[in-house]
Amino acid sequence: MPPHVPPISPIPPGRPAASDPAHDVVQLRHIGSLREATQRAQRAFLVVNAVPFVGGIALSSFTDVPALRVRGELTLGMIWGILQCGLFVVTAWLYENRSARSCDPLERSLTSGEFHAETPGAARATGPGW
Amino acid sequence: MTLYVLSAGVLDPVGSAARTPVIVAFLIFIGVSLLWLFTLAAGEEESPEGLYLADRSLSPTFNGVAMAGEQISVLTLLQTAGGVALIGYDGFTFALDVLIALGVLLLLAQRIRNSGRYTLGDLFSLRASGRGPRIAAAVVTLAITIPVLMVQLVAAGISAALLIGMPTDEAVVACTLLMGCLVACFAALAGLRGTSFIHVAKVPITLATLTLVTLLALRKFEWDPGSLLSAAVDRSVAPDRYLKPGLWLDTAGLGPLNAFGNHIVAILGLAMMPHLILRIAGSRSGRTARRSTRTAVWLSGIFVLLLITTGFSAAAVVGAADLGAVDASGQSAPIQLASEVLGHGSTGRVVLITVMACVVFLAVLTTVTSVTFAAAVSLAHDVFARDGRSRSDTQEVRALRLAAVVVCGVAVSLAAALYNYQAQFLIAFSMAVAASCIFPALIYSFFWRGFNRRGLLWSVSGGLLLCAVFTVFSPTVSGSPIALWPEARFDWYPFQSPGLGAVPAAFFLGWLGSVTSPGDSETAFRRIEYRLLTGTEVRRQASDARR
């Protein structure tokens, strides 16, 4: 976040506003971490699904490749589509798991207004995979 | 869409033996629905949020199943299965679009819910103040929902007439009116919680019925899927092209970019329907909205696979000739399949047709009610409640009920008057408006700091205007066999979907309008982003005050 941006913090219910520079610094780091973790999970889901999907649609729109027979009446296009369907369902499941593991703890810590040096899940938010 | 041959009474797939049980089931269905409705109405609270959003109390699983139910519409259940049966591979790829659309929603669900907004007007107001965005949102909502309602009500009337064995013009109109009245009652009284319960009941019944007809069809081919697929190919209208791209006549002469654009616009349009946004907003939190969408994804995955197998089974068992004889778009495929998988004269056949009829009726009732309800909420919340006067909750709820009746009345009247015309342009228009007016506005609102009021208004109004113009001059209105007026020629817009031109244009207009006027400050955008990421408001710290 650029240095000129005023820091922001949540208003926990029933809690008076407090100005604590150290608190603000930690919170800014958490907002940035949450944004990055969310975007990383979304980017992975998008890329994994969009590339084969757009590829499949482009192939069936511009070429005859999907018409190639693979086994019996089954064509390459149909197998591609079924695999696409399976990939989509599996990656949706993994996306949710990854978000729950890496983003939700950061969100909870922000909204509760309680920060810890080692927020559960924060370290894993930058980790690889789903 | 229209059953040309119905009026001639060429085919009666249900048969006289099953007719009485089907009519009895239909009447029982209406009676139970009304009973359920009155029970709901008696216990429903009068607060607008309680009615619109079920007090944001829907659990992830419950709302996820209901969201999957939203995908089981008349169009997907009947037209997609029919498309697979008649045009093979091209129908198959469009069935996948129904599923992939949920991916777009999955990525945006948490931010939509965290924003705390539930109508398009609310969402547009996130980055643009004043009444203009709300009025634009109400217009866009009606432009999307009225065509969808018309098409679904016509499909419902045709299917009901087919099932009760009275395939005449008068019966179709009567069934359309009857379904419309039932839908108006539901939309006016049920609320989000009530419709959710019916969606949740519909999902297992639909999945079980489609599984059963598919298994029974497979049994006819000695449990060999390869034989079933071979039979589907052999009995199709073009066996050598059935499992290849390009059989869909609508797209054949319009070039590959047309088919590509149709898929992209369909996915974006299906994901951005107002009733889905309302359902997302009914979740308890952003996290539960995301979890609900995941549940909807896997249930919809099963549904789409069953639709595909049902379509191929219908082609194999019934044959394209008989499917096309009843309906040019093949939308009677599930019903005809149910009537052919068991021996004529058997009790099982009568039961199966009756159950399939109930599934169709449920699909009509639930999805048309959801769409009507979303339009009514938009009118009541964005127009009526924001007209500058002070309104009580009771008045807003009354306005919602009145709006539901009016929206449904308009849609039913148009559906009954126009049911004999080609209606494909309505779906193309509706999907394009959702894709070009809502998707760019939400993407900019959620992710771009520079977006502002002028950008929003230019994007939304430009997208809507271009959709209308492109639709009028597209091959769906003139100059092609599937056009509203096939004999006329003013189809200078070369693509079937107006969204292919309107979506990029809406993005461009949103950018252009925003860069030519001052946008939000960095601070203001960070506050919005904080809200979108966490679902809570923020305050400026003392350091802000010191600036």
Interface residues (C-beta under 8 A of the other chain):
Chain A: M1 P2 H4 V5 P6 P7 I8 S9 P10 I11 A17 S19 P21 D24 I31 L34 R35 T38 Q42 F45 L46 N49 F53 G56 I57 A58 S60 S61 F62 D64 P66 A67 G72 E73 L74 T75 G77 M78 G81 I82 Q84 C85 G86 F88 V89 A92 W93 Y95 E96 S99 A100 D104 E107 L110 T111
Chain B: Y89 F92 T93 L96 L99 I100 L102 G103 L106 L107 Q110 G226 L229 S230 A232 V233 L243 K244 P245 P256 L257 A259 F260 H263 I264 G286 R287 R290 R291 T293 R294 V297 W298 G301 V304 L305 E522 T523 R526 R527 E529 Y530 L533 T534 G535 T536 E537 V538 R539 R540 Q541 A542 S543 D544 R547
